[in-house]
Amino acid sequence: VKRIPIGPYPRGIAVAPDGSSAYVAVMGGNELVRIDLKTWQSSRLGVGSGPRAVKIEPEGRYAFVSLNAEGRVAKLDLSTGAVKAKVSTGQAPRSLELAADGKALFVVNYESGTVTKLRTSDMSTLQTINACPQPIGITYDRVMNRVWVACYGGSIRVYNDR
């Protein structure tokens, strides 16, 4: 449908819940690219160094971005473009996933071998657990309330979210 120039090393992509915009993490820089899905025009939002993954909460007001180069996760207000908070979760945060209700964010920390659960309202750490060497992917099972973690070494770990 379209070819859109983004910049070096585009990684994570998230579409706003209302379908109006898409957001692309540009790992080779320090920005998210916002694409208006009606006009295909793009704009850039500064977020921090090495953005890798992006998730948008269910109401569409905030995006959460892993900043691989900084070792932190950012909370970005999509209406103003302002970074509301940045928190450290572990070394080399990579993939992100939201709980079904959007009240918790799960982050895999590649070099720490951990998974961190953050409260999305204030970005406080609720829990950090040892997962496996080099956790790389994560998803949330909304039916069983379980967190699935892909380990680079070739296994999957499944955790109950209680």
C-alpha positions as CSV (number, residue, x, y, z in Angstrom):
1,V,0.0,0.0,0.0
2,K,2.7,2.4,1.0
3,R,6.5,2.7,1.4
4,I,7.5,5.1,4.1
5,P,11.1,6.2,4.8
6,I,11.7,5.8,8.6
7,G,15.5,5.8,9.2
8,P,18.1,3.2,10.4
9,Y,16.9,0.1,12.1
10,P,13.2,0.4,12.5
11,R,12.0,-2.2,15.1
12,G,8.8,-2.1,17.0
13,I,5.5,-1.0,15.5
14,A,2.2,-0.3,17.2
15,V,-1.1,1.0,15.8
16,A,-3.2,3.3,18.0
17,P,-6.4,1.6,19.3
18,D,-8.6,3.9,17.2
19,G,-6.6,3.1,14.0
20,S,-5.6,6.7,13.4
21,S,-1.9,6.4,13.7
22,A,1.0,4.0,13.7
23,Y,4.2,4.4,15.8
24,V,7.5,3.0,14.7
25,A,10.5,2.7,17.0
26,V,13.7,3.7,15.2
27,M,16.5,1.9,17.0
28,G,19.2,3.7,15.1
29,G,18.2,7.0,16.7
30,N,16.2,8.5,19.5
31,E,12.7,8.9,18.1
32,L,9.4,7.3,17.4
33,V,7.9,8.0,14.0
34,R,4.2,8.7,14.1
35,I,2.4,8.0,10.8
36,D,-1.1,9.4,10.3
37,L,-2.9,6.5,8.7
38,K,-5.3,8.8,6.8
39,T,-2.8,11.2,5.2
40,W,0.3,9.0,5.4
41,Q,2.2,12.0,6.7
42,S,4.8,11.3,9.4
43,S,6.2,13.2,12.3
44,R,8.9,12.4,14.9
45,L,8.7,12.2,18.7
46,G,11.9,12.3,20.8
47,V,11.8,9.4,23.3
48,G,15.3,8.4,24.2
49,S,18.3,6.4,22.9
50,G,17.8,3.3,20.9
51,P,14.0,2.7,21.0
52,R,13.3,-0.9,20.2
53,A,9.8,-1.9,21.1
54,V,6.6,0.1,21.5
55,K,3.2,-0.8,23.0
56,I,0.1,1.5,23.3
57,E,-2.2,1.2,26.3
58,P,-5.9,0.4,25.5
59,E,-7.2,3.9,25.9
60,G,-4.5,5.2,23.4
61,R,-3.1,8.0,25.5
62,Y,0.3,6.5,26.4
63,A,2.9,4.5,24.6
64,F,5.6,2.5,26.4
65,V,8.9,2.2,24.6
66,S,12.0,0.1,25.5
67,L,15.1,2.1,25.1
68,N,17.7,-0.5,24.4
69,A,20.7,1.8,24.4
70,E,19.7,3.5,27.7
71,G,18.6,0.4,29.5
72,R,15.3,2.0,30.4
73,V,11.6,2.0,29.5
74,A,9.8,5.3,28.7
75,K,6.2,6.3,29.1
76,L,5.3,8.8,26.3
77,D,2.1,10.9,26.3
78,L,0.9,10.6,22.7
79,S,-1.3,13.7,22.9
80,T,1.6,16.0,23.9
81,G,4.7,14.1,22.8
82,A,6.2,14.5,26.3
83,V,8.1,11.7,28.0
84,K,6.3,11.3,31.3
85,A,8.8,8.9,32.9
86,K,11.8,6.7,32.3
87,V,12.7,3.8,34.5
88,S,15.4,1.2,34.6
89,T,14.2,-2.4,34.4
90,G,17.5,-4.3,33.7
91,Q,20.2,-4.5,31.2
92,A,19.1,-4.2,27.5
93,P,15.3,-4.1,27.8
94,R,13.9,-5.5,24.6
95,S,10.3,-6.7,24.0
96,L,7.3,-5.3,25.9
97,E,3.8,-6.6,26.6
98,L,0.8,-5.2,28.3
99,A,-1.5,-7.1,30.7
100,A,-5.1,-7.5,29.4
101,D,-6.3,-4.5,31.5
102,G,-3.4,-2.3,30.5
103,K,-2.5,-1.8,34.2
104,A,0.8,-3.7,34.0
105,L,3.7,-3.7,31.5
106,F,6.0,-6.7,31.2
107,V,9.6,-6.1,30.0
108,V,12.2,-8.7,29.0
109,N,15.7,-7.6,29.9
110,Y,18.0,-9.4,27.5
111,E,21.4,-9.1,29.2
112,S,20.0,-9.4,32.8
113,G,18.0,-12.6,32.0
114,T,15.0,-11.1,33.8
115,V,11.4,-10.1,33.3
116,T,10.2,-6.9,35.0
117,K,6.5,-6.1,35.7
118,L,5.8,-2.3,35.9
119,R,2.6,-0.6,37.1
120,T,1.7,1.6,34.1
121,S,0.1,4.4,36.1
122,D,3.3,5.4,37.8
123,M,6.0,3.2,36.2
124,S,6.9,1.6,39.6
125,T,8.4,-1.8,39.6
126,L,6.0,-4.4,40.9
127,Q,8.2,-7.5,40.4
128,T,11.4,-8.6,38.7
129,I,12.1,-12.4,38.3
130,N,14.9,-14.4,36.9
131,A,13.6,-15.8,33.6
132,C,16.3,-17.4,31.4
133,P,19.5,-16.4,29.7
134,Q,18.7,-13.8,27.0
135,P,15.0,-13.5,27.1
136,I,14.0,-12.0,23.8
137,G,10.2,-12.1,23.2
138,I,7.1,-11.8,25.4
139,T,3.4,-12.1,25.0
140,Y,0.4,-12.0,27.4
141,D,-2.3,-14.7,27.3
142,R,-5.4,-12.7,28.0
143,V,-7.6,-15.8,28.6
144,M,-5.4,-17.6,31.2
145,N,-3.5,-14.4,32.5
146,R,-0.2,-15.9,31.7
147,V,3.1,-14.4,30.5
148,W,5.0,-16.3,27.9
149,V,8.7,-15.5,27.5
150,A,10.9,-16.7,24.5
151,C,14.5,-17.4,25.5
152,Y,17.1,-17.0,22.9
153,G,18.7,-20.3,23.8
154,G,15.7,-22.2,22.4
155,S,13.0,-22.5,25.1
156,I,9.8,-20.9,26.2
157,R,8.9,-20.0,29.8
158,V,5.3,-19.6,31.0
159,Y,4.4,-17.7,34.1
160,N,1.1,-17.0,35.9
161,D,0.3,-13.4,36.4
162,R,-1.1,-13.2,39.9
